[in-house]
Amino acid sequence: MLSKTTEYALRAIVYIAINSVDGHKVGIKEIAQELELPAHFLGKILQDLVRKGVISSIKGPHGGFFLHRPASKINILEVVRIIDGLEAFKKCGMGMKECSDKHPCPLHNDIKTYRDHLLKVFSTKTIQDLVDGIRTGKYFITNVPEEA
């Protein structure tokens, strides 16, 4: 459902939210290494998020990325909209141009239910919700090492 770019963006924002407390800023190399993401690609994603006002950055020896507004004020849909747009929530599941409630494809009602639910989740769930789940140990954003 989500593009790799959006997946990386969400993971990075959550990582930044967890690690940018008390004025601490997180560097691109740290984020890329900890989340096992390609640094060059991640850098482009983060700069785009800075330009769009989701996160902030400061250059220099004590620079890095940080949240300039509370994680509770950034919902998942904002990130999805910025990176992928909302076309996925409107497109026909079978690729028809004129698929709608009045002129549905055979999958329209099933896909519409799924999309509407996902849209609601993305609209209501915030970065803070994701951070809280990680802090409790219930969820993870880093890969779990394989057991030998």
Residue frames as a rotation matrix with the C-alpha (Angstrom) as fourth column:
MET 1
0.566 0.825 0.000 0.00
0.825 -0.566 0.000 0.00
0.000 0.000 -1.000 0.00
LEU 2
0.828 -0.330 -0.453 2.69
-0.154 -0.911 0.382 2.49
-0.539 -0.246 -0.805 0.98
SER 3
0.759 -0.642 -0.108 5.71
-0.108 0.039 -0.993 3.22
0.642 0.766 -0.040 -1.17
LYS 4
0.247 -0.791 -0.561 9.21
0.895 0.408 -0.181 2.45
0.372 -0.457 0.808 0.11
THR 5
-0.530 -0.450 0.718 9.75
0.251 -0.893 -0.374 6.20
0.810 -0.018 0.587 0.32
THR 6
0.226 0.706 0.671 6.80
-0.577 -0.458 0.676 6.63
0.785 -0.540 0.304 2.68
GLU 7
0.827 0.015 -0.562 7.81
0.345 0.776 0.528 3.59
0.444 -0.631 0.636 4.73
TYR 8
-0.162 -0.975 -0.151 11.33
0.855 -0.062 -0.516 5.01
0.493 -0.212 0.843 5.15
ALA 9
-0.422 0.054 0.905 9.95
-0.134 -0.991 -0.003 8.45
0.897 -0.123 0.425 5.98
LEU 10
0.633 0.740 0.228 7.65
-0.375 0.035 0.926 7.13
0.677 -0.672 0.300 8.70
ARG 11
0.651 -0.458 -0.606 10.39
0.691 0.688 0.222 5.01
0.315 -0.563 0.764 10.27
ALA 12
-0.399 -0.872 0.283 12.83
0.681 -0.489 -0.545 7.93
0.614 -0.025 0.789 10.19
ILE 13
-0.133 0.421 0.897 10.34
-0.365 -0.863 0.351 10.40
0.922 -0.281 0.268 11.70
VAL 14
0.878 0.451 -0.162 9.54
-0.054 0.429 0.902 7.98
0.476 -0.783 0.401 14.52
TYR 15
0.288 -0.863 -0.415 13.26
0.900 0.392 -0.189 7.43
0.326 -0.319 0.890 15.14
ILE 16
-0.524 -0.449 0.724 13.83
0.271 -0.894 -0.358 11.18
0.807 0.009 0.590 15.21
ALA 17
0.315 0.745 0.587 10.90
-0.435 -0.437 0.788 11.66
0.844 -0.503 0.186 17.60
ILE 18
0.871 -0.010 -0.491 12.26
0.368 0.674 0.640 9.02
0.325 -0.738 0.591 19.97
ASN 19
0.200 -0.946 -0.256 15.83
0.979 0.200 0.028 10.34
0.024 -0.256 0.966 19.89
SER 20
-0.437 -0.372 0.819 15.46
0.433 -0.885 -0.171 14.11
0.788 0.280 0.548 19.65
VAL 21
0.653 0.625 -0.428 14.58
0.658 -0.187 0.730 14.86
0.376 -0.758 -0.533 23.25
ASP 22
0.635 -0.345 -0.691 15.90
0.446 -0.567 0.693 17.85
-0.630 -0.748 -0.206 25.19
GLY 23
0.656 -0.316 -0.686 17.21
-0.548 -0.824 -0.144 19.62
-0.519 0.470 -0.713 22.08
HIS 24
-0.296 -0.773 0.561 19.20
-0.064 0.602 0.796 16.61
-0.953 0.200 -0.228 20.80
LYS 25
0.413 0.346 -0.843 19.40
-0.851 -0.182 -0.492 16.41
-0.324 0.920 0.219 17.01
VAL 26
0.378 -0.186 0.907 19.82
0.082 0.982 0.167 13.17
-0.922 0.011 0.387 15.10
GLY 27
-0.321 -0.635 -0.703 22.25
-0.695 -0.347 0.630 12.83
-0.644 0.690 -0.329 12.21
ILE 28
0.464 0.504 -0.729 21.51
-0.885 0.311 -0.348 11.17
0.051 0.806 0.590 8.90
LYS 29
-0.351 -0.682 -0.641 24.25
-0.590 0.693 -0.414 8.58
0.727 0.233 -0.646 9.35
GLU 30
-0.881 0.070 0.469 22.85
-0.403 0.410 -0.818 7.50
-0.249 -0.910 -0.332 12.71
ILE 31
0.089 0.996 0.019 19.30
-0.751 0.080 -0.656 7.20
-0.654 0.044 0.755 11.35
ALA 32
0.376 0.016 -0.927 20.42
-0.847 0.412 -0.336 5.26
0.376 0.911 0.169 8.27
GLN 33
-0.630 -0.711 -0.313 22.63
-0.492 0.677 -0.548 2.92
0.601 -0.191 -0.776 10.30
GLU 34
-0.794 0.328 0.512 20.12
-0.427 0.299 -0.854 2.23
-0.433 -0.896 -0.098 13.07
LEU 35
0.223 0.974 0.037 17.22
-0.556 0.158 -0.816 1.65
-0.801 0.161 0.576 10.67
GLU 36
-0.420 -0.516 0.746 19.35
0.317 0.687 0.654 -0.09
-0.851 0.511 -0.125 8.03
LEU 37
0.743 0.659 0.118 18.26
0.415 -0.314 -0.854 2.34
-0.526 0.683 -0.507 5.31
PRO 38
0.062 -0.739 0.671 20.30
0.978 -0.091 -0.190 3.69
0.201 0.667 0.717 2.37
ALA 39
-0.199 -0.226 -0.953 21.76
0.685 -0.728 0.030 7.00
-0.701 -0.647 0.300 3.59
HIS 40
-0.975 -0.221 -0.030 21.69
0.131 -0.677 0.724 8.81
-0.180 0.702 0.689 0.24
PHE 41
-0.472 0.875 0.108 18.03
0.403 0.105 0.909 7.97
0.784 0.473 -0.402 -0.43
LEU 42
0.157 0.500 -0.851 17.09
0.985 -0.022 0.168 8.71
0.065 -0.865 -0.497 3.18
GLY 43
-0.629 -0.484 -0.608 18.82
0.533 -0.838 0.117 12.10
-0.566 -0.251 0.785 2.94
LYS 44
-0.915 0.338 0.218 16.62
0.027 -0.488 0.872 13.08
0.401 0.805 0.437 0.01
ILE 45
-0.059 0.939 -0.340 13.49
0.660 0.293 0.692 11.95
0.749 -0.183 -0.637 1.86
LEU 46
0.026 0.030 -0.999 14.40
0.961 -0.277 0.017 13.88
-0.276 -0.961 -0.036 5.01
GLN 47
-0.893 -0.362 -0.268 15.24
0.273 -0.909 0.315 17.05
-0.358 0.208 0.910 3.09
ASP 48
-0.619 0.754 0.220 11.85
0.162 -0.151 0.975 16.84
0.769 0.639 -0.029 1.39
LEU 49
0.204 0.697 -0.688 10.18
0.865 0.202 0.460 16.48
0.459 -0.688 -0.561 4.81
VAL 50
-0.429 -0.418 -0.801 12.12
0.723 -0.690 -0.027 19.54
-0.542 -0.591 0.598 6.01
ARG 51
-0.991 0.039 0.131 10.98
0.064 -0.717 0.694 21.56
0.121 0.696 0.708 2.97
LYS 52
-0.284 0.958 -0.039 7.37
0.192 0.097 0.977 20.51
0.939 0.270 -0.212 3.60
GLY 53
-0.243 0.132 0.961 7.56
-0.722 -0.687 -0.088 21.45
0.648 -0.715 0.262 7.31
VAL 54
0.699 0.491 -0.519 7.18
-0.070 0.770 0.634 18.01
0.711 -0.407 0.573 8.88
ILE 55
0.576 -0.617 -0.536 10.64
0.797 0.277 0.537 18.03
-0.183 -0.736 0.651 10.50
SER 56
0.930 -0.367 -0.033 13.49
-0.368 -0.917 -0.153 20.52
0.026 0.154 -0.988 10.85
SER 57
0.575 -0.814 -0.081 17.24
0.808 0.580 -0.103 20.36
0.131 -0.007 0.991 10.48
ILE 58
0.863 -0.473 -0.179 20.28
-0.395 -0.852 0.345 22.36
-0.315 -0.227 -0.922 11.44
LYS 59
0.705 -0.691 -0.156 23.65
0.202 0.407 -0.891 22.06
0.680 0.597 0.427 9.70
GLY 60
0.206 -0.761 0.615 26.98
-0.754 -0.524 -0.396 21.94
0.624 -0.382 -0.682 11.47
PRO 61
-0.682 -0.657 -0.322 28.81
-0.313 0.660 -0.683 19.94
0.661 -0.365 -0.656 14.12
HIS 62
-0.897 0.421 0.136 25.85
-0.010 0.289 -0.957 19.91
-0.442 -0.860 -0.255 16.53
GLY 63
-0.419 0.742 -0.523 23.28
-0.905 -0.390 0.172 19.75
-0.076 0.545 0.835 13.77
GLY 64
-0.975 0.173 0.139 20.90
0.188 0.977 0.101 17.09
-0.118 0.124 -0.985 12.63
PHE 65
-0.473 0.879 0.063 17.20
-0.033 -0.089 0.995 16.44
0.880 0.469 0.071 12.31
PHE 66
-0.938 0.256 -0.235 14.55
0.261 0.072 -0.963 17.12
-0.229 -0.964 -0.135 14.94
LEU 67
-0.092 0.968 0.232 10.84
0.936 0.004 0.351 17.68
0.339 0.249 -0.907 15.33
HIS 68
-0.935 -0.215 0.283 9.90
0.141 -0.955 -0.260 21.35
0.327 -0.203 0.923 15.51
ARG 69
-0.157 0.909 0.386 6.33
-0.891 -0.299 0.342 20.54
0.427 -0.290 0.857 16.52
PRO 70
-0.246 0.040 0.968 4.98
-0.763 0.608 -0.219 17.85
-0.598 -0.793 -0.119 18.82
ALA 71
-0.982 -0.153 -0.111 4.82
-0.189 0.813 0.550 14.29
0.006 0.561 -0.828 17.48
SER 72
-0.503 0.862 0.062 1.19
0.556 0.378 -0.741 14.28
-0.662 -0.338 -0.669 18.60
LYS 73
0.207 0.553 -0.807 0.46
-0.275 -0.759 -0.591 16.95
-0.939 0.344 -0.006 15.96
ILE 74
-0.455 -0.390 -0.800 1.85
-0.882 0.076 0.465 14.93
-0.121 0.918 -0.378 13.02
ASN 75
0.404 0.621 0.672 -0.49
-0.457 0.773 -0.440 12.25
-0.793 -0.130 0.596 11.73
ILE 76
-0.303 -0.543 0.783 0.47
0.322 0.715 0.620 9.46
-0.897 0.440 -0.042 9.37
LEU 77
0.501 0.591 0.632 -1.78
0.789 -0.012 -0.614 10.81
-0.355 0.807 -0.473 6.62
GLU 78
0.822 -0.266 -0.503 0.23
-0.305 -0.952 0.005 14.05
-0.480 0.149 -0.864 6.49
VAL 79
-0.220 -0.968 0.120 3.37
-0.464 0.213 0.860 12.07
-0.858 0.134 -0.496 5.69
VAL 80
-0.229 0.225 0.947 1.57
0.661 0.750 -0.019 9.85
-0.714 0.622 -0.321 3.16
ARG 81
0.801 0.599 0.016 0.06
0.447 -0.580 -0.681 12.92
-0.399 0.552 -0.732 1.46
ILE 82
0.541 -0.664 -0.517 3.45
-0.577 -0.740 0.346 14.65
-0.611 0.111 -0.783 1.19
ILE 83
-0.469 -0.841 0.271 5.33
-0.413 0.480 0.774 11.63
-0.781 0.251 -0.572 -0.16
ASP 84
-0.804 0.146 0.577 2.81
0.455 0.775 0.438 9.58
-0.383 0.615 -0.689 -2.17
GLY 85
-0.736 0.675 -0.050 -0.23
-0.602 -0.620 0.502 11.82
0.308 0.400 0.863 -2.44
LEU 86
-0.442 0.664 0.603 -3.72
-0.522 0.356 -0.775 10.50
-0.729 -0.657 0.189 -1.80
GLU 87
-0.224 0.338 -0.914 -4.32
-0.950 0.133 0.282 8.90
0.216 0.932 0.291 -5.19
ALA 88
-0.885 -0.169 -0.433 -4.12
-0.116 0.982 -0.147 5.38
0.450 -0.080 -0.889 -3.69
PHE 89
-0.765 0.641 -0.057 -7.27
0.185 0.134 -0.974 6.18
-0.616 -0.756 -0.221 -1.70
LYS 90
-0.002 0.767 -0.642 -9.16
-0.628 -0.500 -0.596 7.07
-0.778 0.402 0.483 -4.89
LYS 91
-0.573 -0.356 -0.738 -7.86
-0.819 0.278 0.502 4.66
0.027 0.892 -0.451 -7.53
CYS 92
0.624 0.755 -0.202 -9.88
-0.771 0.637 0.000 1.75
0.128 0.156 0.979 -8.81
GLY 93
0.182 -0.523 0.833 -8.57
-0.532 0.660 0.531 -1.62
-0.827 -0.539 -0.158 -7.66
MET 94
0.320 -0.011 0.947 -8.89
0.610 0.767 -0.197 -2.92
-0.725 0.641 0.252 -11.21
GLY 95
-0.649 -0.752 -0.119 -7.52
0.442 -0.500 0.745 0.19
-0.619 0.431 0.656 -12.92
MET 96
-0.011 0.722 0.692 -10.79
0.987 -0.104 0.124 1.41
0.161 0.684 -0.711 -14.41
LYS 97
-0.841 -0.328 0.430 -11.06
0.332 -0.941 -0.069 5.14
0.427 0.085 0.900 -15.11
GLU 98
-0.385 0.800 0.460 -14.75
-0.523 -0.600 0.606 5.49
0.761 -0.007 0.649 -14.24
CYS 99
-0.326 0.245 -0.913 -15.03
0.618 0.786 -0.010 3.32
0.716 -0.567 -0.408 -11.12
SER 100
-0.735 0.167 0.657 -17.33
-0.504 -0.782 -0.366 4.89
0.452 -0.600 0.659 -8.49
ASP 101
-0.758 0.539 0.368 -20.18
-0.157 0.397 -0.904 4.10
-0.633 -0.743 -0.216 -6.10
LYS 102
0.229 0.905 -0.358 -22.63
-0.613 -0.151 -0.775 4.64
-0.756 0.397 0.521 -9.00
HIS 103
0.781 -0.074 -0.620 -20.54
-0.536 0.428 -0.727 2.73
0.319 0.901 0.295 -11.56
PRO 104
0.371 -0.654 0.659 -18.49
-0.753 0.204 0.626 0.18
-0.544 -0.728 -0.417 -9.52
CYS 105
-0.228 -0.514 -0.827 -16.01
-0.753 0.631 -0.184 -2.42
0.617 0.581 -0.531 -10.70
PRO 106
0.434 0.462 -0.774 -16.40
0.009 0.857 0.516 -5.96
0.901 -0.231 0.368 -9.25
LEU 107
-0.174 -0.592 -0.787 -13.93
0.846 0.319 -0.427 -5.16
0.504 -0.740 0.445 -6.42
HIS 108
-0.256 0.008 0.967 -15.10
0.008 -1.000 0.010 -1.61
0.967 0.010 0.256 -5.69
ASN 109
0.649 0.630 0.426 -17.06
-0.389 -0.206 0.898 -2.22
0.653 -0.749 0.112 -2.47
ASP 110
0.786 -0.419 -0.456 -14.43
0.602 0.686 0.408 -4.54
0.141 -0.595 0.791 -0.97
ILE 111
-0.234 -0.946 0.226 -11.55
0.862 -0.309 -0.401 -2.20
0.449 0.101 0.888 -1.73
LYS 112
-0.035 0.304 0.952 -13.51
-0.087 -0.950 0.300 0.90
0.996 -0.073 0.060 -0.70
THR 113
0.919 0.387 -0.075 -14.13
0.006 0.174 0.985 -0.59
0.394 -0.905 0.158 2.75
TYR 114
0.427 -0.853 -0.299 -10.42
0.904 0.392 0.172 -1.34
-0.029 -0.343 0.939 3.17
ARG 115
-0.368 -0.592 0.717 -9.31
0.653 -0.714 -0.254 2.08
0.662 0.375 0.649 1.85
ASP 116
0.337 0.585 0.738 -11.81
-0.153 -0.739 0.656 3.97
0.929 -0.334 -0.159 4.01
HIS 117
0.947 -0.025 -0.320 -10.63
0.309 0.343 0.887 2.15
0.087 -0.939 0.332 7.12
LEU 118
0.083 -0.996 -0.014 -6.97
0.996 0.083 -0.028 2.76
0.029 -0.011 1.000 6.28
LEU 119
-0.212 -0.071 0.975 -7.69
0.340 -0.940 0.006 6.43
0.916 0.333 0.224 5.58
LYS 120
0.758 0.556 0.341 -9.32
-0.158 -0.351 0.923 6.72
0.633 -0.754 -0.178 9.01
VAL 121
0.727 -0.567 -0.388 -6.36
0.671 0.465 0.577 5.02
-0.147 -0.680 0.719 10.73
PHE 122
-0.233 -0.882 0.411 -3.84
0.929 -0.326 -0.174 7.24
0.287 0.341 0.895 8.94
SER 123
0.026 0.332 0.943 -5.90
0.128 -0.937 0.326 10.34
0.991 0.112 -0.067 9.78
THR 124
0.830 0.446 0.334 -6.19
-0.266 -0.210 0.941 9.60
0.490 -0.870 -0.056 13.49
LYS 125
0.744 -0.613 -0.265 -2.92
0.649 0.568 0.507 7.83
-0.160 -0.549 0.820 14.35
THR 126
0.894 -0.446 0.052 -0.04
-0.434 -0.888 -0.154 10.20
0.115 0.115 -0.987 15.09
ILE 127
0.111 -0.949 -0.295 3.71
-0.207 0.269 -0.941 9.84
0.972 0.165 -0.166 15.20
GLN 128
-0.390 -0.219 0.894 3.35
-0.890 -0.161 -0.427 10.06
0.237 -0.962 -0.133 19.00
ASP 129
0.656 0.673 0.342 1.06
-0.720 0.694 0.015 7.00
-0.227 -0.256 0.940 18.95
LEU 130
0.758 -0.443 -0.478 3.78
-0.020 0.717 -0.697 5.09
0.651 0.538 0.535 17.10
VAL 131
-0.263 -0.887 0.379 6.48
-0.445 -0.237 -0.863 6.33
0.856 -0.396 -0.333 19.49
ASP 132
-0.002 0.346 0.938 4.39
-0.999 0.050 -0.020 5.31
-0.054 -0.937 0.345 22.51
GLY 133
0.920 0.386 -0.061 3.95
-0.391 0.912 -0.122 1.80
0.009 0.136 0.991 21.11
ILE 134
0.392 -0.865 -0.314 7.69
0.050 0.361 -0.931 1.45
0.919 0.349 0.185 20.57
ARG 135
-0.327 -0.534 0.780 8.56
-0.704 -0.412 -0.578 2.78
0.630 -0.738 -0.242 24.03
THR 136
0.405 0.548 0.732 6.33
-0.888 0.428 0.170 0.13
-0.220 -0.719 0.659 25.62
GLY 137
-0.634 -0.706 0.316 8.23
-0.566 0.702 0.432 -2.57
-0.527 0.095 -0.845 23.72
LYS 138
0.216 0.824 0.524 5.07
-0.024 0.541 -0.840 -3.66
-0.976 0.169 0.137 21.91
TYR 139
0.962 0.137 0.237 6.32
0.238 0.010 -0.971 -2.50
-0.135 0.991 -0.022 18.49
PHE 140
0.062 -0.996 -0.060 9.66
0.464 -0.025 0.885 -2.05
-0.884 -0.083 0.461 16.71
ILE 141
0.893 0.150 -0.425 11.08
-0.284 -0.543 -0.790 0.06
-0.349 0.826 -0.442 13.88
THR 142
-0.125 -0.959 -0.256 14.46
-0.981 0.080 0.179 -1.65
-0.151 0.273 -0.950 13.71
ASN 143
0.312 0.182 -0.932 15.03
-0.521 0.853 -0.008 -5.13
0.794 0.488 0.361 12.39
VAL 144
0.683 -0.049 0.728 15.16
-0.644 0.430 0.633 -7.86
-0.344 -0.902 0.263 15.00
PRO 145
-0.369 -0.881 -0.296 18.33
-0.928 0.334 0.164 -9.94
-0.045 0.336 -0.941 14.70
GLU 146
0.444 0.487 -0.752 17.70
-0.572 0.800 0.180 -13.45
0.690 0.350 0.634 13.45
GLU 147
0.525 -0.222 0.822 18.16
-0.715 0.409 0.567 -16.15
-0.462 -0.885 0.056 16.03
ALA 148
-0.361 -0.792 -0.493 20.95
-0.926 0.367 0.088 -18.61
0.111 0.488 -0.866 15.33
